[in-house]
């Protein structure tokens, strides 16, 4: 079996690449579609799978689009890339810029980025600027900087980002052997749900395309409210965005697919994160758990979720290690089997 080549090579016939596009790759994509063993019990009419995007090289779905954006920047002769980020975009941009031999400037909202993501951007050699403003203001800043300083902007405003992210839709269809009925995604800047819908539209006839369900955090739910949120607040930092760049694309995806967009509380997000870790073996960052939190809310409200359902888990839990602080800390015990047995509340066998 040949090794997986990465998104640019695997989907070259479906991406805006040519012989002049550098074959950039960290072997992104080809992430697992994991069947649920626990959460599915709450959805008796559904067959539930998790698209585990935390298995990408930098631990999030961003790698799919970033490899295309950075490769095209390199093709165009760029010397440096720039992005605003709540964390995952920064980590991905820094990694792919390093691989491509480009400089990378990252602008982060001060105090709003998880330590794991910040560490990634720093270790990959990015120039990291912290600014005292919201993500939306940081995005405006880097857009101006990209124009005045001739930098390649690699936020999801870059059309190549969405082109790369749509490849997850192709994979889901291939992995299932057909289309799902519903795809559920966390929604922050809204590029991912826009890209998935684009992928399904390219891969499937209209009558076979899945419904797209978007889930936002209640404190950062501009698409649910129908207006920007000036000071978005949520424990899920990756979707703490009040003015999504792909607003229109997300609304179009939901509308055209006959889907829905709704919000869940931070408590529901953290509960879903704990269930995924402790019952499914999948450690996700809080934002990633929003898709599952949405499904669990619908189940509690008596909404019957039917058919084949794919919940997208967008990023690994080690992106935000502070989220593990809510779990029990190590318990100090004596170095004896008896002490371990007492901890487990079992009786040790005699002898040995």
Beta strands, then each sheet from edge to edge (+ up, - down):
strand 1: 33-35
strand 2: 46-52
strand 3: 80-85
strand 4: 103-109
strand 5: 127-131
strand 6: 152-153
strand 7: 182-186
strand 8: 211-217
strand 9: 260-264
strand 10: 307-313
sheet 1: 1+ 2- 10- 7- 8- 9-
sheet 2: 5+ 4+ 3+ 6+
end
